[in-house]
């Protein structure tokens, strides 16, 4: 991924905007997945939706 520096003097091209927009789903998914595992590995539980039910997942894998 190419780093694009944005300054008040520089504007993004249409292609740069399109490229950034295309990366959003991947970056969002990766960030959420990382936060999920970070929370569990630090000993915290995480809330998820599974089969239309809200479940709490614990670091040991138990779901409640």
Number of C-alpha atoms within 10 A of each C-alpha: 6 6 5 9 8 9 8 5 5 8 11 12 9 9 9 13 11 11 13 12 10 11 11 11 10 9 11 11 11 12 11 11 11 11 13 17 14 12 14 16 13 9 11 13 20 16 13 14 9 8 7 7 8 12 16 14 17 17 15 10 10 10 14 9
